[in-house]
Amino acid sequence: MNNNRSSLVWIPLIIAVSIVIGLFFGNNFSNKTFISDNDRKLNTILNLVSAQYVDTVDINDLIEQSIPKILANLDPHSTYIPANEFNKVNSELEGSISGIGVSFSLMNDTVVVNEVVSGGPSEKVGIMTGDRIISVNDSSLINVKDTEVMQRLRGARNSKVKLGVKRSNSPNTIFFTVTRGDIPIHTIDASYMIEKTTGYIRVNKFGKNSYNEFLSALIELQKEGANRYIIDLRGNGGGLMEPAILMANEFLGENHLIVFTKGREKRNESQFWSDGNGSFKDVQLVVLIDEYSASASEIFSGAIQDNDRGLIIGRRSFGKGLIQQQISLPDSSAVRLTVGRYYTPSGRCIQKDFKRGNDDEYSLELYDRYTSGEVYNKDSIKVKTDQVFITSTGRTVYGGGGIIPDIFVPNDTSGITSYYINVVNANMMQRFAMQYCDINREAIAEMADYNELMSCMPSNDALLSDFVRFASQHGIPARWYYINISRNLIINQLRALIARDAFGNQAFYPVFNTADKTVAEAIKVLKSGKAEFPIVDEQESEKKSKK
C-alpha cells in the first residue's frame, strides 16, 4: 500500500519532467524533422522522375537547374556557384588568375588586345596592344563569344598556349607561344593628379589586393602634392567587405563606427570601428557614386557620410546590403547564402526593399529610376521620410536603401542624339580609335605618355571629320545636324579611347574626365572648402551664423 502511494507521488513529477523534455526536443528538433520529412518527399519525387518519367532525364542536371530556383525564392543575392565555375568566380576577388596577361574586347567578331599587362606572359613574348588574336592552338577564335574566349585563353599555371596574331604592319599571321602565369587583377583603374592639389582615384571593385593598391595610390599622389582626394566608386558593384573597411579607416580618427551587421544568429552580428592609425585623417575628401555603386562601395560611402568625414556626390547608390556567406558543398560547388544585413554608422540599412521570390521587380528597380526621372531630377529621389537618421554632427540622412548623395548630379544626356546612339551601338568609336592607333603605332611607341599623344593629335574639327567619314564608310551616314549637337561628346570619347588603346586604362580617365560633370562638381566643391572635416549642414550653419 505504502509502495503504491510512493509511486503515485512520483507520477506527477515524472509527467511534468516528460512535458518539459518533450517541449525542449520539440522546439529544437521540429525544424530538423520537418526538413527531414521534406527531404524524403524531394527524394521520392526525384526517384519517381528517374523511374517513371516519359523521357530519360539526367537527375544530376535536374538538381543543378533546381538549386538556383530554390535560392531565388529567398532573396535576390543568395546564389549557387556550380563546381565548374567555382575557381573562376573566386579568382576575381582573390586578386590573381592564371592566364596570358591581356585585356581584350570583341570587334567585328575578332578578339582585339586592348592592354598588355606589364611584366605578364604576353608582354614577355612580344604581343602588343592592337594585336588581333585569331586562333588558339590552331583553333579559330573568330565569331567566338567573349566567355568562351576567356575559357580558352586561361589555363593551368605554366601551361603553354599557341596564339595566332594578326598585326597591322604584317600581311601574315604571327604565331606566339605563351606560358600562362598568375596575372594580378588590378582594382584601381586610374590614379592621377586631376588638379594641382587634388588626387583622383577610380576603384572598379573591392578585391583582396584593393587596400594595398588604394593605399599605394594615396601615398603616390600625396608625394605629388595632393592634400585632397576624389574617390570614384561609380559603377563599382562591390566585392569584399574587409578592404572597404580598411580603406575607410585611412580617413577616420579613433573609435568611429564604420559599419555594423545584424543577422539571425549572433555570430553574424558584428561592429567595425576605426583604430585611429589612418594616414589621411585630415585631407579633404569627396566620394563619387551612382546607381551602380553597390555593397562594399556603399559601406565605404556610408562610413564617410555618417561620420561627416567627406561629401558624397552623384546619384543614389544601388542598395545592396545583404551579407552572403560562402558555404562549400561536397562536389566542390558552393552556395552564397544571405546571413545578415549591413548598416551604416547612423543605423541605416543599406539594403533596398525586396519581395521574396520576386526577382523581376527587384531587377527592374534601376530601370524604374530612369523612367521615374530619379536619375535626372533630385526631387524625384524616393526618400523614405519615416526612416530618418542623424550623422555625427547632426545632419539628417534617410534610410530605405542605398546611399543618397549630399550633392546630386543628374545623369548627363547633353549631346546624346540618334546619330550618337547609332555609332555607339555599332561600336564605331572603338573601331576608329583602334584603326587610328594601328596607323600611328610606330610613332606612338616613341611617345613618353598620353599627354604627348594628345598634343600630337589632329584638331578637333579634323578628328571629327575623319571619324564621320569612317562611320559613313561603315554604314552610318553623316547627319551633320545631329553630329554638331553630339560634337563635344564624340570628340572627348574618341580622344579618351585613343589614349586607352595607346597607353591603357591609366590614360583613359585623365582624358575622359575633362568633360565629366560629376568630376567637375567634385573639383568645385573641394576648391570651395565645403568638404573639410567635419561636414556640417549648410542650412543649419547659416541659421547659427545669423543668430
Beta strands, then each sheet from edge to edge (+ up, - down):
strand 1: 79-81
strand 2: 96-99
strand 3: 102-107
strand 4: 110-116
strand 5: 132-136
strand 6: 139-140
strand 7: 160-166
strand 8: 174-179
strand 9: 181-184
strand 10: 188-195
strand 11: 198-203
strand 12: 228-232
strand 13: 254-263
strand 14: 270-275
strand 15: 284-289
strand 16: 311-314
strand 17: 322-328
strand 18: 334-343
strand 19: 388-390
strand 20: 396-398
strand 21: 407-408
sheet 1: 1+ 18- 13+ 14-
sheet 2: 1+ 18- 17+
sheet 3: 2+ 9-
sheet 4: 3+ 4- 5+ 6-
sheet 5: 3+ 4- 5+ 7- 8+
sheet 6: 10+ 11- 12- 15- 16- 21-
sheet 7: 19+ 20-
end
